[in-house]
Amino acid sequence: MDDLVKVHGGGGYDSDFSDEDGQGESSQRGLKRKHEEEILQKPFQKGRHSKVAHRSLHSNEVDREEARNRRAHLISMNAFERHKKFVGDYILYYGGQMVDFKRSAAKDKTDLDVLRENHRFLWRDEDEEDMTWEKELAKKYYDKLFKEYCIADLSRYKENKFGFRWRTENEVVSGKGQFQCGNKRCEKEEGLKSWEVNFAYVEHGEKRNALVKLRLCPECSFKLNYHHKRKEVKAKPKTEMLLDQNQKPAKAKAKKKKRSSSHSKKHKHKKHRDRSTSSSSSEELQNSDKDSDAGDEPEDQSEGDHWRGPAPAVEEKSREEEFDEYFEDMFL
C-alpha cells in the first residue's frame, strides 16, 4: 500500500510541475506577441477591441453609412428628380395625393401671348413711357416689321371691316404685298394698283387712325371699294415731278417777298403820318402811293416770270439721285 501511495504521489507531483511550466510558456508567448503588435501598430490605426462592441455603436455606424449612401444618391439626381423624390417621400410619410402638388398652368404665357397683348399698329412717343419687359418685347418686334405696304384681310369686306398688318422680312423678300397682291389669300401679280386707305381701328380701348398704303389686284380692289371708293395712288411722270420740285422753292420765295413788301408798306405809312403836316399831307400821301405802286410792279412781274416762263434747265443728276427716283417709282 505504501509503495502504491508513493508511486501515485510522485506521479501527482510531476503533473503539477508540468502544468505550471506550460502556463508560464503560454503567458510569455502572449506578452511577446503583444509587444510585437505594439511595435507594428501605426499611429493612426485604432486598437483592436478585445470585447464585443455595444449595440449603440453598431447602430451609429449603420446610420452613418446609410446617410453617406443617401447623400451620394441625392447628388447624382438633377433638381427636378430630387423635387419629385421629396414630394413622394412627403406623401408616403404624411399622406395626400399627387394632384394637390401639381402646378396650375392657367396663368402661363408664351412670347406669342405677350406680343398679342402688347402689340400696337403704330407706336407713338406716349406709348413708350413706363416701359415694362412685355412692352419692350412688343416694341422690338414692331421695329423688325417693314412699314411701306400693308397686308390686308378682306374676308369681311361686305360688312365694311378690314384688317391690316405690316409685312415681315420673309414677305418683303418674296415680294408679297408689293409685287404680289396684298390680300393675304391672293397671290396674283398682274394688274396691281396702289391704294391709300384711312385705317380707323380701336387699340387698347382707344380709337386711332392711320393712313396706310397697299397694292391689290382688280378683284381685291373691287372688294376694297365695295362700299365707297378709296384714293388710288398713281405714279407721276418725271416731267411733273421735276416741275413740282422746282416750283416749291419759287413759291416759298414769292411768299417771303409778299411778307417783306407788306411790312415795308406799313413802315412807310407810319413814317409819313409822323412827318406829315396839315399843308403837305395830301402830297406826301400821293407820293407814298406812287412809290408803293412802283414797288409792286416789279414783284408782279417777278411772279409772272416764275409762273409763265419755261421750265428751268435740268441739271445732270448724280447716281444717288437716280436711284432715289427709281425707288420712288417702285414704291408708288
C-alpha positions as CSV (number, residue, x, y, z in Angstrom):
1,M,0.0,0.0,0.0
2,D,2.8,2.4,0.9
3,D,4.6,1.7,-2.4
4,L,1.4,2.4,-4.2
5,V,0.9,5.6,-2.4
6,K,4.4,6.8,-3.1
7,V,4.1,6.0,-6.8
8,H,0.9,7.7,-7.1
9,G,2.2,10.7,-5.0
10,G,5.3,11.0,-7.1
11,G,3.2,11.0,-10.3
12,G,0.9,13.6,-8.9
13,Y,3.7,15.9,-8.1
14,D,5.2,15.6,-11.5
15,S,1.9,16.5,-13.3
16,D,1.6,19.7,-11.2
17,F,5.0,20.9,-12.2
18,S,4.4,20.3,-15.9
19,D,1.1,22.4,-15.8
20,E,2.9,25.3,-14.3
21,D,5.6,25.2,-16.9
22,G,3.0,25.2,-19.7
23,Q,1.2,28.2,-18.3
24,G,4.4,30.2,-18.0
25,E,5.4,29.5,-21.6
26,S,2.0,30.5,-23.0
27,S,2.0,33.7,-21.0
28,Q,5.4,34.6,-22.2
29,R,4.3,34.0,-25.8
30,G,1.3,36.2,-25.3
31,L,3.4,39.1,-23.9
32,K,5.8,38.7,-26.8
33,R,3.0,38.8,-29.4
34,K,1.6,41.9,-27.7
35,H,4.9,43.6,-27.8
36,E,5.3,42.8,-31.5
37,E,1.8,44.2,-32.3
38,E,2.5,47.4,-30.4
39,I,5.7,47.9,-32.4
40,L,4.0,47.2,-35.8
41,Q,0.9,49.3,-35.0
42,K,0.6,52.6,-36.9
43,P,-0.1,55.9,-35.1
44,F,-3.5,56.5,-36.9
45,Q,-4.6,52.8,-36.6
46,K,-7.2,52.1,-33.9
47,G,-6.6,49.4,-31.4
48,R,-8.4,46.0,-31.6
49,H,-11.5,45.6,-29.5
50,S,-10.9,42.9,-27.1
51,K,-14.6,42.8,-26.2
52,V,-17.8,42.7,-28.2
53,A,-19.0,46.1,-29.5
54,H,-22.0,47.7,-27.8
55,R,-25.3,47.8,-29.7
56,S,-25.4,51.6,-29.9
57,L,-22.0,51.7,-31.5
58,H,-23.2,49.3,-34.2
59,S,-26.4,51.4,-34.9
60,N,-24.4,54.6,-35.1
61,E,-22.1,53.1,-37.7
62,V,-25.1,51.8,-39.7
63,D,-26.8,55.2,-39.7
64,R,-23.6,56.9,-40.8
65,E,-23.2,54.5,-43.7
66,E,-26.8,54.9,-44.7
67,A,-26.6,58.8,-44.7
68,R,-23.4,58.5,-46.8
69,N,-25.3,56.4,-49.4
70,R,-28.3,58.7,-49.4
71,R,-26.2,61.8,-49.9
72,A,-24.4,60.2,-52.9
73,H,-27.8,59.2,-54.3
74,L,-29.2,62.8,-54.0
75,I,-26.1,64.4,-55.6
76,S,-26.5,62.1,-58.6
77,M,-30.0,63.4,-59.3
78,N,-31.0,66.6,-61.0
79,A,-33.2,69.3,-59.4
80,F,-36.5,68.0,-60.9
81,E,-35.9,64.4,-59.9
82,R,-34.8,65.5,-56.4
83,H,-38.0,67.5,-56.1
84,K,-40.1,64.5,-57.2
85,K,-38.4,62.3,-54.6
86,F,-39.0,64.7,-51.8
87,V,-42.7,65.1,-52.8
88,G,-43.1,61.3,-53.0
89,D,-41.5,60.9,-49.5
90,Y,-43.8,63.6,-48.1
91,I,-46.9,61.8,-49.4
92,L,-45.6,58.4,-48.2
93,Y,-45.0,59.7,-44.7
94,Y,-47.8,62.3,-44.2
95,G,-50.4,61.1,-46.7
96,G,-52.1,63.0,-49.5
97,Q,-52.4,62.9,-53.4
98,M,-50.1,63.9,-56.2
99,V,-52.9,66.1,-57.7
100,D,-52.6,68.5,-54.8
101,F,-48.9,69.2,-55.7
102,K,-49.5,69.8,-59.5
103,R,-48.8,73.4,-60.5
104,S,-51.7,75.4,-62.2
105,A,-50.9,76.3,-65.8
106,A,-53.8,78.7,-66.2
107,K,-51.7,81.8,-65.9
108,D,-48.8,80.6,-68.1
109,K,-47.9,82.8,-71.1
110,T,-45.7,82.3,-74.1
111,D,-43.9,85.0,-76.0
112,L,-46.7,85.0,-78.6
113,D,-49.3,85.7,-75.9
114,V,-47.2,88.6,-74.6
115,L,-47.0,90.0,-78.2
116,R,-50.7,89.8,-78.7
117,E,-51.5,91.6,-75.5
118,N,-49.0,94.5,-76.0
119,H,-48.8,94.8,-79.8
120,R,-49.5,98.2,-81.4
121,F,-50.1,99.0,-85.0
122,L,-48.3,102.3,-84.6
123,W,-46.0,103.2,-81.7
124,R,-46.1,106.8,-80.5
125,D,-43.9,108.7,-78.0
126,E,-46.6,108.4,-75.4
127,D,-46.7,104.6,-75.7
128,E,-43.0,104.3,-74.9
129,E,-43.5,105.8,-71.4
130,D,-43.4,103.4,-68.4
131,M,-42.0,100.5,-70.5
132,T,-42.2,97.0,-69.0
133,W,-40.4,94.0,-70.3
134,E,-43.6,92.9,-72.1
135,K,-43.8,96.3,-73.9
136,E,-40.1,96.2,-74.8
137,L,-40.6,92.8,-76.4
138,A,-43.6,94.1,-78.4
139,K,-41.6,97.2,-79.4
140,K,-38.6,95.1,-80.5
141,Y,-40.9,93.0,-82.7
142,Y,-42.5,96.2,-84.2
143,D,-39.1,97.6,-85.1
144,K,-38.4,94.5,-87.2
145,L,-41.5,95.0,-89.4
146,F,-41.5,96.8,-92.8
147,K,-44.0,99.6,-92.9
148,E,-44.1,100.7,-96.6
149,Y,-47.0,98.5,-97.6
150,C,-49.7,96.6,-95.7
151,I,-51.1,93.1,-95.9
152,A,-54.9,93.1,-95.8
153,D,-57.6,90.7,-94.7
154,L,-60.6,91.3,-97.0
155,S,-62.7,88.4,-95.8
156,R,-65.4,90.7,-94.3
157,Y,-65.5,93.3,-97.0
158,K,-69.3,93.3,-97.2
159,E,-69.5,94.4,-93.6
160,N,-67.0,97.2,-94.4
161,K,-64.5,95.7,-92.0
162,F,-60.9,95.2,-92.9
163,G,-57.8,94.0,-91.2
164,F,-54.3,95.4,-91.9
165,R,-50.8,94.5,-90.7
166,W,-47.3,95.3,-91.6
167,R,-45.1,93.0,-93.7
168,T,-42.4,90.7,-92.3
169,E,-38.9,90.2,-93.7
170,N,-39.9,86.9,-95.5
171,E,-42.8,88.7,-97.2
172,V,-40.6,91.5,-98.3
173,V,-38.1,89.1,-99.8
174,S,-40.8,87.1,-101.6
175,G,-42.5,90.3,-102.9
176,K,-45.8,89.7,-101.1
177,G,-47.7,93.0,-100.8
178,Q,-45.7,94.9,-103.4
179,F,-45.1,92.7,-106.5
180,Q,-47.9,90.3,-105.4
181,C,-51.4,91.1,-104.3
182,G,-51.6,92.5,-100.8
183,N,-54.6,90.3,-99.9
184,K,-53.3,87.6,-97.6
185,R,-55.4,85.0,-99.5
186,C,-54.4,86.1,-103.0
187,E,-51.2,85.7,-104.9
188,K,-51.9,87.4,-108.3
189,E,-49.2,89.5,-109.8
190,E,-50.9,91.2,-112.8
191,G,-52.9,94.4,-112.9
192,L,-51.8,95.6,-109.4
193,K,-53.0,99.0,-108.2
194,S,-51.9,101.1,-105.3
195,W,-54.5,102.4,-102.8
196,E,-54.4,104.7,-99.9
197,V,-56.8,103.8,-97.0
198,N,-57.6,105.8,-93.8
199,F,-57.5,102.9,-91.4
200,A,-59.6,103.5,-88.3
201,Y,-59.1,101.0,-85.5
202,V,-59.6,100.5,-81.7
203,E,-56.4,99.6,-79.8
204,H,-56.4,99.0,-76.0
205,G,-59.7,100.9,-75.7
206,E,-58.5,103.9,-77.7
207,K,-59.7,105.0,-81.2
208,R,-56.9,105.7,-83.6
209,N,-56.4,106.5,-87.3
210,A,-53.5,105.7,-89.7
211,L,-53.1,106.3,-93.4
212,V,-51.8,103.1,-95.0
213,K,-50.9,102.0,-98.5
214,L,-51.5,98.7,-100.2
215,R,-51.3,97.1,-103.6
216,L,-54.2,94.9,-104.8
217,C,-55.3,93.0,-107.9
218,P,-58.5,94.1,-109.7
219,E,-60.7,91.6,-107.9
220,C,-59.4,92.5,-104.5
221,S,-59.6,96.2,-105.4
222,F,-63.3,95.7,-106.0
223,K,-63.6,94.2,-102.5
224,L,-61.8,97.2,-101.0
225,N,-64.0,99.7,-102.8
226,Y,-67.2,97.7,-102.3
227,H,-68.9,100.4,-100.2
228,H,-67.1,103.6,-101.3
229,K,-64.1,104.2,-103.5
230,R,-60.7,104.8,-101.9
231,K,-58.0,107.0,-103.2
232,E,-55.9,105.4,-105.9
233,V,-52.1,106.3,-105.9
234,K,-50.7,106.7,-109.4
235,A,-47.1,107.3,-110.4
236,K,-46.4,110.8,-111.7
237,P,-44.4,111.3,-114.9
238,K,-40.8,112.5,-114.4
239,T,-41.5,115.9,-116.0
240,E,-44.3,116.7,-113.5
241,M,-42.0,115.6,-110.6
242,L,-39.3,117.9,-111.8
243,L,-41.7,120.8,-112.2
244,D,-43.0,120.2,-108.6
245,Q,-39.5,120.2,-107.2
246,N,-38.6,123.4,-109.0
247,Q,-41.9,125.2,-108.2
248,K,-41.6,124.6,-104.4
249,P,-38.6,126.9,-103.8
250,A,-40.2,129.6,-106.2
251,K,-43.4,129.5,-104.2
252,A,-41.5,129.9,-100.9
253,K,-39.6,132.9,-102.3
254,A,-42.8,134.6,-103.5
255,K,-44.4,134.2,-100.1
256,K,-41.3,135.7,-98.4
257,K,-41.4,138.7,-100.8
258,K,-45.1,139.3,-100.1
259,R,-44.5,139.4,-96.4
260,S,-41.5,141.8,-96.7
261,S,-43.4,144.1,-99.0
262,S,-46.4,144.3,-96.7
263,H,-44.1,145.0,-93.8
264,S,-42.3,147.8,-95.7
265,K,-45.6,149.4,-96.7
266,K,-46.8,149.6,-93.1
267,H,-43.4,151.0,-92.0
268,K,-43.6,153.7,-94.7
269,H,-47.1,154.7,-93.8
270,K,-46.2,155.2,-90.2
271,K,-43.2,157.4,-91.1
272,H,-45.3,159.6,-93.4
273,R,-48.0,160.0,-90.7
274,D,-45.4,161.2,-88.2
275,R,-43.8,163.7,-90.5
276,S,-46.9,165.0,-92.3
277,T,-48.4,168.4,-91.6
278,S,-51.8,169.9,-92.4
279,S,-50.5,171.6,-95.5
280,S,-48.4,168.8,-97.1
281,S,-50.4,165.8,-96.1
282,S,-52.1,165.2,-99.4
283,E,-48.8,165.5,-101.4
284,E,-47.0,163.0,-99.2
285,L,-49.8,160.5,-99.4
286,Q,-49.8,160.7,-103.2
287,N,-46.0,160.3,-103.3
288,S,-46.2,157.3,-101.0
289,D,-48.9,155.7,-103.2
290,K,-46.8,156.2,-106.3
291,D,-43.8,154.6,-104.5
292,S,-45.9,151.7,-103.4
293,D,-47.3,151.2,-106.9
294,A,-43.8,151.3,-108.4
295,G,-42.6,148.8,-105.8
296,D,-45.4,146.4,-106.6
297,E,-44.9,146.3,-110.3
298,P,-41.6,144.5,-110.3
299,E,-42.9,142.0,-107.8
300,D,-45.9,141.2,-110.0
301,Q,-43.5,140.9,-112.9
302,S,-41.2,138.5,-111.0
303,E,-44.1,136.3,-110.0
304,G,-45.3,136.2,-113.6
305,D,-41.9,135.3,-114.8
306,H,-41.8,132.4,-112.4
307,W,-45.2,131.1,-113.4
308,R,-45.3,131.8,-117.1
309,G,-41.7,131.2,-118.1
310,P,-40.4,127.9,-119.3
311,A,-39.2,125.1,-117.1
312,P,-35.6,125.6,-115.9
313,A,-32.8,123.5,-117.4
314,V,-32.4,120.1,-115.9
315,E,-29.0,119.6,-114.3
316,E,-27.1,116.4,-114.5
317,K,-28.1,114.1,-111.7
318,S,-25.8,112.0,-109.5
319,R,-26.0,108.3,-109.2
320,E,-27.7,108.5,-105.8
321,E,-30.4,110.9,-107.1
322,E,-31.1,108.5,-110.0
323,F,-31.5,105.6,-107.5
324,D,-33.9,107.7,-105.4
325,E,-36.1,108.4,-108.4
326,Y,-36.1,104.8,-109.4
327,F,-37.2,103.6,-105.9
328,E,-39.9,106.4,-105.7
329,D,-41.5,104.9,-108.9
330,M,-41.3,101.4,-107.4
331,F,-43.0,102.4,-104.0
332,L,-46.0,104.1,-105.5
